[in-house]
């Protein structure tokens, strides 16, 4: 059994430095220790791992195949250790400085904006730059620290927190239903006044599922808009039937300004289910600012989030 007692963070860092510099003496100079100490540290690693890690000659020091494998493992362990140390250190501090936060327009207005004053009060040293856009954001390219994204799946290049799975409702106002009646099937919708959203990908299609039955409808709308809030207001005023996610119309449903239709169908504007995430670029460990803002909104949203209490 291998004796791993000589393997520690310092010995791993020295070994990686030797590989990087290709020289014992250069690492010794940088660390302000004797070259013999560097050589002894690497030798003890080799003894502990029972394998040769370096090829040594008068001109250069080069990693063996085993040395390269262990070097990759050491880098991963040291990165995790450094991240953990930074995380613990940050927890002793207060959030401060600039945080750039991006969210879709309607979601931001409905579920981010109402909490901004309280967030600023809780973390007075934190400066917020809030950008609301329905354009697709690449956080690294745009310099975004945190973004709220509604999408079929989480971007594998980003890390973050799952908030909830989105549900959608086909709705109309009580006044509209009184005048035009309830549609019972998707075929009935062809005889109704429809309101539809047109985004960056064009006019939204509507999808319906009932048991094994899957249906798709391209609305022939009476009113089209690229502004979701305008369509919600038009639907409340009796202009027609609209399909929107729960977070968009939960207050209208609770207040009975809008009534769900065709509830025996599951309605959606996408073939694949959408979920809501708070995401950040970089490693698994978010910065103090990012983590604090995520935790704040998770606290305010609740589990399940308040907009699903319909």
VMD Tcl script that draws the C-alpha trace (Angstrom):
set ca {
  {0.00 0.00 0.00}
  {1.35 3.43 -0.97}
  {2.45 5.77 1.84}
  {0.76 9.09 1.07}
  {1.95 10.87 4.20}
  {4.52 12.93 2.27}
  {1.93 14.28 -0.17}
  {0.61 17.70 0.78}
  {-0.37 20.92 -0.95}
  {3.15 22.35 -0.79}
  {4.78 19.25 -2.27}
  {2.21 19.20 -5.08}
  {2.82 22.89 -5.84}
  {6.59 22.40 -5.93}
  {6.24 19.39 -8.24}
  {3.99 21.37 -10.61}
  {6.42 24.29 -10.53}
  {9.31 21.99 -11.50}
  {7.31 20.70 -14.47}
  {6.44 24.26 -15.47}
  {9.99 25.62 -15.19}
  {11.82 22.46 -16.24}
  {14.42 23.21 -13.59}
  {14.99 22.40 -9.91}
  {17.28 25.40 -9.43}
  {14.79 27.91 -10.88}
  {12.02 26.67 -8.57}
  {14.44 26.82 -5.64}
  {15.26 30.44 -6.53}
  {11.56 31.37 -6.77}
  {10.73 29.65 -3.48}
  {13.90 30.94 -1.78}
  {14.94 27.45 -0.70}
  {17.91 25.22 -1.49}
  {17.82 23.20 -4.74}
  {18.37 20.10 -2.63}
  {15.07 20.79 -0.83}
  {13.21 20.89 -4.16}
  {14.89 17.68 -5.29}
  {14.12 16.00 -1.96}
  {10.44 17.02 -2.13}
  {10.04 15.48 -5.59}
  {11.95 12.37 -4.55}
  {9.63 11.91 -1.54}
  {6.63 12.21 -3.86}
  {8.07 9.51 -6.09}
  {8.71 7.30 -3.08}
  {5.17 7.80 -1.80}
  {3.61 7.09 -5.21}
  {6.08 4.30 -6.01}
  {6.69 5.62 -9.50}
  {9.11 7.87 -11.36}
  {7.56 11.28 -11.98}
  {10.40 13.09 -13.77}
  {13.17 12.40 -16.26}
  {16.29 14.25 -15.09}
  {19.37 15.19 -17.11}
  {21.85 18.04 -17.17}
  {19.81 20.06 -19.66}
  {16.20 19.73 -18.54}
  {13.67 18.10 -16.25}
  {10.69 16.52 -18.06}
  {7.60 14.77 -16.69}
  {7.13 11.06 -17.33}
  {3.75 9.74 -18.47}
  {2.93 8.98 -14.85}
  {4.17 12.44 -13.89}
  {1.78 14.09 -16.34}
  {-1.15 12.05 -15.02}
  {-0.37 12.97 -11.41}
  {0.23 16.60 -12.41}
  {-3.26 16.84 -13.86}
  {-4.72 15.31 -10.70}
  {-2.71 17.65 -8.47}
  {-3.89 20.70 -10.43}
  {-7.51 19.65 -9.94}
  {-7.04 19.07 -6.21}
  {-5.21 22.36 -5.71}
  {-7.85 24.27 -7.66}
  {-10.58 22.79 -5.46}
  {-8.57 23.60 -2.35}
  {-7.94 27.19 -3.48}
  {-11.62 27.64 -4.31}
  {-12.63 26.34 -0.89}
  {-10.13 28.62 0.86}
  {-11.41 31.61 -1.11}
  {-15.00 30.67 -0.32}
  {-14.33 30.47 3.42}
  {-12.37 33.72 3.31}
  {-15.17 35.52 1.46}
  {-17.75 34.38 3.99}
  {-15.99 36.52 6.55}
  {-16.52 39.58 4.37}
  {-19.47 41.59 3.08}
  {-20.53 41.79 -0.57}
  {-19.25 44.93 -2.27}
  {-18.23 46.39 -5.59}
  {-19.95 46.00 -8.95}
  {-22.19 43.09 -9.96}
  {-23.64 42.95 -13.49}
  {-26.96 41.11 -13.52}
  {-28.92 40.23 -16.65}
  {-32.54 39.01 -16.91}
  {-35.33 38.79 -19.52}
  {-37.37 41.99 -19.73}
  {-40.75 40.80 -18.44}
  {-39.34 38.52 -15.76}
  {-37.01 41.27 -14.60}
  {-39.82 43.81 -14.31}
  {-42.13 41.40 -12.50}
  {-39.81 39.42 -10.23}
  {-36.45 41.21 -9.98}
  {-37.37 44.91 -9.87}
  {-39.72 44.59 -6.84}
  {-36.84 43.34 -4.68}
  {-34.00 45.62 -5.83}
  {-34.46 48.24 -3.10}
  {-34.38 45.59 -0.37}
  {-31.32 43.95 -1.93}
  {-29.52 47.30 -2.01}
  {-30.50 47.95 1.60}
  {-29.19 44.56 2.72}
  {-25.83 44.99 0.94}
  {-25.10 48.75 0.91}
  {-21.56 48.29 -0.47}
  {-22.86 46.35 -3.48}
  {-23.29 48.26 -6.74}
  {-25.79 46.74 -9.18}
  {-25.87 47.06 -12.93}
  {-29.19 45.53 -14.01}
  {-29.66 44.84 -17.70}
  {-33.02 43.62 -18.99}
  {-33.02 42.13 -22.48}
  {-34.62 39.25 -24.33}
  {-31.49 38.80 -26.45}
  {-29.36 35.71 -25.84}
  {-26.47 36.65 -23.57}
  {-22.97 35.18 -23.54}
  {-21.83 36.10 -20.02}
  {-18.09 36.05 -20.69}
  {-18.39 38.13 -23.85}
  {-20.80 40.61 -22.26}
  {-19.05 40.85 -18.91}
  {-22.13 39.55 -17.08}
  {-21.58 38.22 -13.56}
  {-25.03 36.71 -13.07}
  {-27.93 36.03 -15.39}
  {-31.41 34.67 -15.04}
  {-32.11 32.40 -17.98}
  {-35.33 30.66 -19.04}
  {-34.42 27.82 -21.37}
  {-34.93 24.11 -22.10}
  {-31.69 23.17 -20.36}
  {-28.85 24.64 -18.36}
  {-25.83 25.75 -20.40}
  {-23.04 23.26 -19.62}
  {-20.47 26.09 -19.70}
  {-22.25 27.85 -16.83}
  {-22.93 26.99 -13.22}
  {-25.71 28.14 -10.95}
  {-28.99 27.42 -9.26}
  {-32.13 25.76 -10.61}
  {-35.19 27.79 -9.60}
  {-38.16 25.92 -11.03}
  {-39.70 24.34 -14.07}
  {-41.92 26.72 -15.99}
  {-45.62 26.03 -16.63}
  {-47.78 27.82 -19.19}
  {-51.49 28.63 -19.33}
  {-53.92 29.42 -22.12}
  {-56.03 32.27 -20.72}
  {-58.67 34.88 -21.48}
  {-60.58 37.47 -19.48}
  {-64.01 36.76 -17.95}
  {-65.50 39.39 -20.29}
  {-64.07 37.66 -23.36}
  {-65.34 34.26 -22.22}
  {-68.80 35.70 -21.57}
  {-68.95 37.06 -25.12}
  {-67.24 34.25 -27.03}
  {-67.46 31.16 -24.81}
  {-64.90 28.56 -23.76}
  {-62.87 26.73 -26.41}
  {-62.92 22.99 -25.71}
  {-60.36 21.73 -28.26}
  {-57.52 23.11 -30.33}
  {-59.85 23.10 -33.35}
  {-62.12 25.51 -31.50}
  {-59.26 28.00 -31.25}
  {-59.51 28.68 -34.98}
  {-62.85 30.36 -34.25}
  {-61.50 32.60 -31.49}
  {-59.55 35.83 -31.30}
  {-55.94 34.93 -30.54}
  {-53.13 37.13 -29.26}
  {-49.58 36.02 -30.04}
  {-46.05 36.99 -29.09}
  {-43.42 37.47 -31.77}
  {-39.86 37.26 -30.44}
  {-36.41 36.92 -31.93}
  {-37.31 33.49 -33.32}
  {-40.50 34.71 -34.96}
  {-44.14 34.09 -34.11}
  {-44.59 31.71 -31.19}
  {-46.15 28.34 -31.92}
  {-48.49 26.78 -29.39}
  {-48.13 23.16 -28.29}
  {-50.73 21.07 -26.50}
  {-50.49 17.65 -24.85}
  {-53.37 15.53 -23.62}
  {-52.39 11.99 -22.66}
  {-50.71 10.51 -25.73}
  {-52.14 13.22 -27.96}
  {-49.68 15.92 -29.03}
  {-50.88 18.88 -31.07}
  {-49.23 21.94 -32.55}
  {-50.95 25.18 -33.50}
  {-49.56 28.11 -35.45}
  {-51.83 30.91 -34.22}
  {-53.53 33.18 -36.71}
  {-53.61 36.09 -34.29}
  {-55.83 39.12 -34.19}
  {-53.05 40.97 -32.36}
  {-49.28 40.33 -32.54}
  {-46.66 42.06 -30.40}
  {-43.03 41.72 -29.39}
  {-43.97 43.07 -25.96}
  {-45.43 40.47 -23.62}
  {-46.78 42.98 -21.10}
  {-48.87 44.65 -23.80}
  {-50.42 41.30 -24.72}
  {-51.21 40.53 -21.08}
  {-52.97 43.90 -20.76}
  {-54.87 43.32 -24.01}
  {-56.01 39.90 -22.80}
  {-57.16 41.36 -19.47}
  {-59.18 43.95 -21.39}
  {-61.00 41.24 -23.35}
  {-59.10 41.39 -26.66}
  {-58.65 37.63 -26.94}
  {-56.91 34.43 -25.86}
  {-53.20 34.34 -25.07}
  {-50.65 31.70 -23.99}
  {-48.11 32.74 -21.38}
  {-45.95 31.21 -18.61}
  {-47.06 31.12 -14.99}
  {-44.63 33.79 -13.80}
  {-46.02 36.19 -16.44}
  {-49.69 35.97 -15.46}
  {-49.85 34.55 -11.93}
  {-51.10 37.82 -10.44}
  {-53.81 38.05 -13.12}
  {-54.89 34.47 -12.46}
  {-55.07 35.01 -8.70}
  {-57.11 38.18 -9.16}
  {-59.41 36.42 -11.69}
  {-58.56 39.02 -14.32}
  {-57.60 36.05 -16.51}
  {-59.17 32.58 -16.49}
  {-57.39 29.35 -17.52}
  {-58.83 27.62 -20.60}
  {-58.66 24.02 -21.85}
  {-57.16 22.87 -18.55}
  {-57.33 19.21 -19.57}
  {-54.47 20.04 -21.97}
  {-50.89 20.86 -21.00}
  {-50.05 23.99 -22.98}
  {-46.63 25.33 -23.90}
  {-44.91 27.55 -26.43}
  {-42.01 25.12 -26.82}
  {-41.65 21.45 -27.70}
  {-39.27 20.99 -24.77}
  {-39.99 22.06 -21.22}
  {-38.39 25.32 -20.07}
  {-36.83 25.84 -16.66}
  {-35.64 28.95 -14.85}
  {-32.04 29.20 -13.66}
  {-29.71 31.72 -12.09}
  {-26.37 31.17 -13.81}
  {-22.84 32.50 -13.58}
  {-19.70 31.90 -15.66}
  {-16.51 30.43 -14.27}
  {-15.91 27.64 -11.77}
  {-18.21 25.78 -9.43}
  {-17.62 28.30 -6.64}
  {-19.32 31.67 -7.27}
  {-17.92 34.94 -5.99}
  {-19.25 36.37 -2.75}
  {-21.28 38.97 -4.65}
  {-22.82 36.39 -6.98}
  {-23.61 33.90 -4.23}
  {-25.15 36.59 -2.03}
  {-27.47 37.84 -4.79}
  {-28.49 34.29 -5.76}
  {-29.25 33.43 -2.13}
  {-31.23 36.67 -1.73}
  {-33.51 35.96 -4.69}
  {-33.91 32.28 -3.81}
  {-35.10 33.44 -0.39}
  {-37.57 35.90 -1.93}
  {-38.84 33.52 -4.62}
  {-39.38 30.63 -2.19}
  {-39.67 26.91 -2.93}
  {-41.82 26.48 -4.92}
  {-41.67 30.11 -6.09}
  {-44.54 32.37 -5.10}
  {-45.80 32.78 -8.67}
  {-46.76 29.10 -8.76}
  {-49.16 29.55 -5.85}
  {-52.12 29.98 -8.18}
}
mol new
graphics top color blue
foreach p $ca { graphics top sphere $p radius 0.5 }
foreach p [lrange $ca 0 end-1] q [lrange $ca 1 end] { graphics top cylinder $p $q radius 0.2 }
display resetview
